[in-house]
Structure formats: C-alpha cells, structure tokens
Amino acid sequence: MISIIIEAAENFLHNQIELSTKKTDTLSQMRTVVASIDVKMDDGEVKCIYLGYNEKLVKEIVSVYLMEDDADEQTMIDMALESTNMIVGSAKVLAEEAEKEHFMITTPKFERIEDFNCCECSEYSILQTAKEGLVIAIKG
C-alpha cells in the first residue's frame, strides 16, 4: 500500500506544487504538521496513514494554493488536512485503476505539530524536496 501512496504524493508534489522529490531514509528533526487518515481495506482491515509535512513544505503548499506567504498555524493545519485528503484520495483512484487494492477513506484528522516519530508504524518513507520533506507512514 505504501508504494501507491508514495506515487500519489510524488504526483501531488510534482504536478501541483512543482517540487521535485527523492526518497530518503533520514527523518528531519523539524517542526512537522502531522495529519492522519484511516483506510478500510476490502477485507475489513483498518490502517492508519500518517502524513507529516515539514513546516517549510506546508508553507510552500499554502503559498501555492492560497497565495499567502506567512501562514499561521491554523492555516498550515488546514492545508495539511486538505493535502492529505488529496494525496490519499488520489492513491485510492490509482489503486482502483491498477486493480491492485480497493479501500475506503475517512476524513483526515490533525494529529500534532512536533518532530515526526513513526516508531509505531509498520512502514514509512520520506520524500525529500527543496522545501524539506514529507513523511509517509502506515500503522496497522
């Protein structure tokens, strides 16, 4: 499942925000806006997807979508939630088109703003951009 979410995130960052990405294993110790969304698989299994947007990245997303150069904390949270919905929604479409997996998604939730720690997650990946990074993690 993580590969399809990575693909959707890369598409979002490249096509919508115009940022190049590369995968890395290094977690940045920066303030990160963390959002989550539950995914229910066809077999009934529920997984929690976490997306952690480093502060510079979420501010770049705010700048692109809202044309605001100095986003406050609430705007960053709202944009992280909306971006999470777009990325995981796109992953759902990609999975269905490839006839790989089918799943239902819930409404994204704000988790926290802090250094991202995915020690409880079974899978994770980090997409590095010129504006810091995006952490993708799955629990369940």
VENTA-V915793 format. One record per backbone hydrogen bond with DSSP energy under -0.5 kcal/mol. CO is the residue of the C=O (numbers start at 0). NH is the residue of the N-H. Records with the same first field share a line. If there is no record, write none. Layout:
CO=NH  NH
//
This chain:
0=3  4
1=5
2=6
3=7
4=8
5=9
6=10
7=11
8=12
9=13
10=14  15
11=15  16
12=18
21=127
23=125
24=26
27=29
30=54
31=33  113
32=34  52
33=110  111
34=50
35=108
36=48
37=105
38=40  46
39=103
40=43
44=40
46=38  48
47=49  138
48=36
49=136
50=34  52
51=53  134
52=32
53=57
54=58
55=59
56=60
57=61
58=62
59=63
60=64
61=65  66  67
62=66
71=75
72=76
73=77
74=78
75=79
76=80
77=81
78=82
79=83
80=84
81=85
82=86
83=87
84=88
85=89
86=90
87=91
88=92
89=93
90=94
91=95
92=96
93=97
94=99
95=98
101=41
103=39
108=35
111=33
113=31
117=120
122=137
124=135
125=23  127
126=133
127=21
128=131
131=128
132=53
133=126
134=51
135=124
136=49
137=121  122
138=47
//
